[in-house]
Amino acid sequence: QVAARMDETAVGIADPAARISVLLAAQKAAWSTDVTPSHAVRDGRLDRLDRMVVAWESRFAAAISEDFGNRPAVVTTLTDIVPVRAAIRHARRELKRWMRPRRVSLAWTGKPASAQILRQPLGVVGIVAPWNYPLNLMLSPLVGALAAGNRALLKPSELTPAFSEVLAKAVAETFAEDEVAVVTGGPEVATAFTAAPFDHLIFTGSTAVGRKVAEAAARNLTPVTLELGGKSPVILDPSVDLGKAVPRLVWGKLLNSGQTCVAPDYALVPRGRVPDFLAAVKAEVAEQYPGLPGNADYTTIISPRHFDRLVRLVEEARERDAEVVELAGPHDPERRVFSPVAVVGAPDDTGVMAEEIFGPILPVVPYDTLDEAIAYINLRDRPLALYWFGSDKAAEARVLSGTIAGGVTINDTILHLSQDDLPFGGVGASGYGAYHGEAGFLALSKEKPVLRQSVLSGVSLLYPPYGRLATWM
Ligand code: NAD
């Protein structure tokens, strides 16, 4: 009934704020008629989501490439389609176990009552995604939301208009509007969206916008998961084998042309190894992306504004006497191909050292002792990811216990994200809360403790009048 009413009301409403409140009201109304959906209902939604991703894959890839200028379909397959389908598979495999009530044993003071914890959906979840992996960062949180039994409204980025349009069509074809729906638009729409009284918000984006989202959500006491960005360091230990480490580092840095939240942002390199490191990086860039800027495997920069920002970062570092090392051919500003650049010794207050780079620029920070490298990281915002390369187990242990980061990959980059059983989330300025796998299910569930009193209870002995109790004590 609610779905039928929605067809008449939300369709055709042009004003985004009105559309958001109509959709939210419809989803809340529909939720209240089935507060804790069965396993079959949830599994059915996940199945439909999977079928949607398969059926629309080539249209998603073409739209994302159009939004970027050039983004190879294989990159979209590997980084958007495959992870979402893996997340759906994983959730469907584990769902019965995740949904099961947890038995809790009581302290002797509680006996002979019994207790359990029920895992219930929160209601309606709002998901706001960025442009860099537009499908993955929208649908992976949705997998957790649907598995946990929620309904969801999705708000993609205005920088991926072609993708957003395809997503809206795909979702409308797959789900009733009171199950899952898409709202498109720029920052004004995003502001109205995050001000709406959702039962939970998952926001993926920049730290600056994340602050605004947290403020807006606080007004409704809406809990938020903030998946933000920042500068993720790489430490190359003196024990590193550059021949093994550099290809993995270059892959992680240049995937999607550095437009990755967990991309290695800068590299801490033992001072004496810097020349060898730079030579190895340059050779590896030529190996992975020969012929730049004319290489179709290389993703273009999302917008002229972002391209110009990267140009400015390098120019500022050069003016401040940093060594700028071009790692491949020239840039192609017309097509927004930004060829990789390393920057050595930029002062701390330059943009390359102070801001998240989000592009193919690799600042190199020479260091003398491991303590110095650890202190460098700890004196800055807590990173979303941290990478360490080496074979010295004692040094590895010192880095792991001496730093805090959202997640870590040892002797590679990015890959901790690819495992559904590893919770993914930031800490400090890189965000709070986590999702993926059971962590995503739990983030969007209410764990409700229930105590069931026994007929044999002796608690009445504690009731007033307390004079009676005093004779026992
Ligand atoms: P962004 O913060 O500019 O935009 C993200 C989303 O927020 C978009 O949908 C946008 O419309 C919306 N938005 C804009 N203004 C808003 C406002 N005032 N209130 C509410 N929402 C608003 O980020 P971006 O440029 O799209 O993405 C890049 C950033 O995202 C980088 O910092 C990157 O590190 C981060 N990121 C983090 C992760 C992660 O999982 N932690 C993943 C990808 C990207």
Residues whose N, C-alpha, C, O or C-beta is under 5 A from the ligand:
A	BS01	NAD	V128 A129 P130 W131 K155 P156 S157 E158 G185 G186 P187 A190 T191 T194 T204 G205 S206 T207 V209 K212 V213 E227 L228 G229 G230 C261 S430
